[in-house]
Amino acid sequence: MYYDVIILGAGASGLFCAFTAAQRGRRVLVLERANKVGKKILMSGGGRCNFTNYSVESTNFICGNPHFCKASLKRYSQWDFLALVSRYDIAYEERQYGQLFCLNSAKDILNMLLTECEQSGVDIRTDCEVSGVKAIAASDSARFELQSNGKTLRCESLVVATGGLSIPTLGGSGDGYQLAEQFGLTLKPRQAGLVPFMFSDAMKGVCERLSGLALPVSVSCNGQSFHADMLFTHRGMSGPAMLQISNYWNPGDALSIDFLPETEATEWLLNEKQRSAKSLLRSVLHQQLSKGLVAELQALLWQDRAQTVMAEFSDRELRRIGVSLNNITVKPSATEGYRTAEVTRGGVDTDGLSSKTLEANTQAGLYFIGEVVDVTGWLGGFNFQWAWSSGYSAGLNV
């Protein structure tokens, strides 16, 4: 059985690449190992799919080569995807930081992709395990031979869109990485990205007691900072701020959390000392922070002065506490791992791929797109935009 193009994976990048290639007249087959296509699309954004962002720059992505993603993002931008969404009359809304979500359901995006595939004649098959892939020297245009569910398939172009290791229950696997190594490509170290943190020290108890509390913070690690909401959970810390910074965190690193990101805490406390001289420090802090969080901060920073009024604090003491409120250091023991990670950091080294076509330098006709590549976007629709952009770039060339 011969196809011009075989794509491994029916996720966001695979489906987009499929209809892009088919619209050029290529005969395309998509093989999906799961029983349904687009599972990750359907669960993303709480079922609303944060499908792109109004502001997409190469700086929103982590990659061994920071320039690699520029060509694809320029060739197929967020505005191009929005034009497609508008053509299907899909209702969407903007949330904070330019994030765009379906107003109704993520099914709208998946159905749009499937309609494009159907109209262009793409053949999609689910429950397909690929047991072997090899390059062949054939007299016709076939370059690859695949074994899948007892059948032998041949194609000229092979696209690896298998995703990463994140959320294995939705089909995440390491198949794409194995193929990359088989064909001589190198891999960047992989670890869970956009993922909540866990703690094993005293902070674990703090998080358990504050579980369910959300508040705006600024969190920093390894020279990167994000200002967004943080959520305490019974396992540790989550929410957009923590998911974002997890992309820059490595095991053993500490996080710096500013619980008063809009306030210069030292200056504010010194002013409050004059205005609220007879108040307790915790009462002053209740103006800006929840009682539960203030109780935990008190136990950590001024337990021995819990019943001391503001007037009796020295300026030096208030400065120490103020600095801590703007910069508390915590050290996660780990992240929750791939089970809850939204993306996989690392992957196929971009030095081995063409930035214009996503074709492997080591093997003609072999392409890698989407999450399997060492391009990791921020939270906010950037990973989906990379899927559309990389899928389009490869689709034009397969």
Summary of the structure (lengths in Angstrom):
residues: 398
radius of gyration: 24.9
end to end distance: 18.0
largest distance: 90.5
contacts: 1401
relative contact order: 0.20
helix: 37%
strand: 26%
